[in-house]
Amino acid sequence: MKKLILLFLAVVTITANAQTRSELELIKDIFKVEKKAVVGDFLKLTDEQASKFWPIYDKYEAERGEIATMRVDNITNYVNQYLTLTDEQADVLAKKALEIDTKSLALTKKYYKIMAKELGALKAASFMQLEEYIGIAIDASLYDNLPLVGENN
């Protein structure tokens, strides 16, 4: 799990430091592979469940990836502005963060419903709980490394 968090932080760090696109894509790809392995190990799917789950998961991850990109972009904008952050910039960043949170919750609800229908509520809830755990762990590490708004004023 720590490996996943470190990979996510690497994505944010590389994006914030404007490294090459290929380097960023490589780290994103590694994160996806590592996360998929963690999910597979955690859910312990039967062959029948796996044949239903993985196509749903791949669609979920594609949509989640778009939201994650929005989040990384918003964090990058914050990192680039936090020393000189104005009220207007803070408002834009905060509203974008709320929009991202709303999209993320809608995605979770959408795919919980799909997974519960195909795999049952127990597997769907297990997956949702793991996603929440990973998200919280990443957030904790991320916030531990980001200055708070106004902290440097």
C-alpha positions, 0 to 999 in steps of 0.5 A: 500500500505504501508503494501505491502512495509513493507512486501517487506522490511521485506523479504529483511531484513530477507534474508540479516540477514539469518533467517530461510527459513520458516520465509522468505517463510511465509513473501513472502506468506503474501506479495503475499496475500496482493498484490493480494487483493490490485490488486483485489480492484484496478482493480474492475473486473467483474466476466467474467474479473476475470475468465480471469485475475486471471489465467494470474495474477497467471502465471505472479506472478510466473515469477515475483517471480523468478525475485524478488528472483534474486533481493533480492539475489542481494541486499543481496549480496550488503548488505553483501559486501558494506563496502568492495566493490571492483571494480570487486564486484561492476561490478558484482552487477551492471550487475546483477541489469541491467539483473534483470531490463531487465528481469522485463521489458520483463515480463511486456511487455509479460503480458501486451500483454496477458492481453490486448488481454484478457481484453482490453488495459484499464485493462491491462494498469491499472494493469501495472500502479499499478505494476509500482506504487508498484515497485516504492514505494518499490524501494523508501523505499528500497533505503532510507534504503540502503547505496549508493555505496561508501557512507562509503568510 
